[in-house]
Amino acid sequence: MKNRWLVVILFCSAVLSCSSRHAASASEQTGKTSPGLDKVISWLPADTETISVANGPFELKAVPSQSENRDRAISDMELAQIFEALPLELLQFRKNALARHFEGKRIALAVEGARHFHSPSGLGEGLFEGCAIAVFVDNIRDVVDSFAKENRKDALRVEQIEGREVLAFQEKLEEDLWTTYVAFPSEHVAVIATDRAYLTEVLARRNGHKGPTALPKDLPEWKYVNISSRFWGVRHYNKNQAGCDRYQPQCDPSSPFGGRKAANYPDEQAIGLTFEFDPSQGRTAKVTYLSGDPNILAKINTTTRGPLGMGDDPEAKDLAIRSREVVPGIVEGSYSLTQLRAVDLFVFVLMGRLGHPIYL
């Protein structure tokens, strides 16, 4: 079976067709019963290290998969589809068992929160604790009923967590056994998680449990990302989750701490990273890297595999990468998203930077 992030690069074109229609505010579309961005982020556990966001509304429609030539220009629709899919990657479990039920439903907001990244047993995507939260414009009661009816018999177990029914499923991807938890805390919200404890806290916080905020607003990363963009993400590096020692043997291969690893740029003064892309503003994506090292730009310019680099793949030249220093320690990269295969490379590398590397 293909690993998840190789599939997600093709996710929308092969599995989902998403309309690129966009409104200025998700809250205007969903009404009083559906949560906005601040509320959804408040549900995430405090030690969440990465969030990625797609602002809607956009519509999901299932279409047959098909092979195609990827050595060509990418259309506006395809470009939007790829980025709409990123926070919703967890919908792909069990050959899109849940995604198929969302045909025709409009998503106002999609958020993925993740933490505790570590290497897979062999090939495939690195494992993590986290969840995808989809906030729908439409009432999804029919999806809840049809999904439960169709899949309950195949669930590993069905249980109550924080007053909500949760269906748990298991599947083997490459050499690892993934457990996926599915909950519908309201008629406008779906939560798909990889970890029971993470899901439990999300549901508890939604029920009113108070606690420290994930990625609090005083972090410096928030100065360098526009949350009004269609697509954006933030990672605040956490040394306590880096691992790779005798006390925490599960290693985060994407963490900048602890020296060279399989999917990182080593930087003991690393702070965080942001990205944003808004198709309404053109075909350029932006990645900003924050470090306590005032000479970081000169250092990363010596390698194609730094936090702004895309490696030595031939497709990298089509990204027309440009880097600049915003202030000492803060560097920004821009990327031209015009060629389909180059966009595939950009997404592949970006998700590794955000904690989702793939071992090939």
C-alpha positions, 0 to 999 in steps of 0.5 A: 500500500502506498504511504499516506503522504505519497497519496496525499500529494495526489489526494484531490486529483485522484480521490477528491475534487474540491471546488475552489470557491472561497468566502471571506469568513468561515463564520459567515457561512456556518452560522452560530452552531459552528466554531471558528478558527480560534475556538478550534485551536483552543481544543488542541492540547497545549503541547501540540507542535504543528497546526496546518489550516485550510480556510473554506468553504470548499466542496468535496466530491468523490471521483474515480482515481486516474493516472496522468502526466505530471510533467506539465503546468498545474491548473488553479483548481488542481493547486487549490485541491492539493492544499485543501487536502493537506489538513484532511490527510487522515480522512484517507484511512481504510481507502477513504472510508470516511471521505467517500461519505463527505461527497457534496458537503462543504467544509468551512474550515479544516485544521490538523494538530500534531505532536510527538513525531517519530520514525516509522518502523521501515518505509512510509510516513512518520508516525505522530499523535494528532487529529484532523478537525473538519468544520462543515457548512452543512449539517452532516448528520446523514454522514454520521448515520451512513458512516456508522451503519456501513463501518461499525462492524469493521471497527476495532471497537466502539466506545464512549469518550467524553460523552461521544461515540468513537469508532476506532479502526486499525490498518497496516501501512507499510510496516506500522499498525495505525489506529484511527479514531473517528468522532462527530462531536456535533452535526457540523464537526468531524474529528479524526485522530491517530491517538486516543489520549489526544482525541480525549483532550480535544473532546474534553476541551470542546466540552469546556475543560480549560487548560493552557493554549496550544501555540499561544499568541505570544509565540514569535511565529504568529508575526510571520504568518497571515491566518487570513490566507487560504492555506497556512501552517505553524510549527513551534519546535519543542525540545521535549519532543525531539527524542533520540536519547536513552530517556526518549528513544523514539526520535523525531527525525524532523526536529532540528535539535540533537544533530543531523537526523534523517529529515532535518536541518540541525539548528540548536537555536531553532524556534519555529517555521511557518508557511502560507499560500493564498491562490487569490494573491498569485502562484507564490507560497512563502515559508518563514524560518525562525532561529536564535542564530543571527547568521542563519541565512548565510548558513542555510544558503550553503545547502539545498537541504536547509529549512528553506531548501527543496533538495537536489531534485530537478523539479526544484529549479521550477520552484524558482526559490528566493530567500531573504533575511527579514531580520537577523535570525528570521529568513523567508523563502518564496516558491513559484507554484506553476509546474505540477511535479514541482508542486508535488516536491514542494508539498512533500518537503514542506510536510516533512518540515512540519513533522510528516517526513516520508521514508522511501 
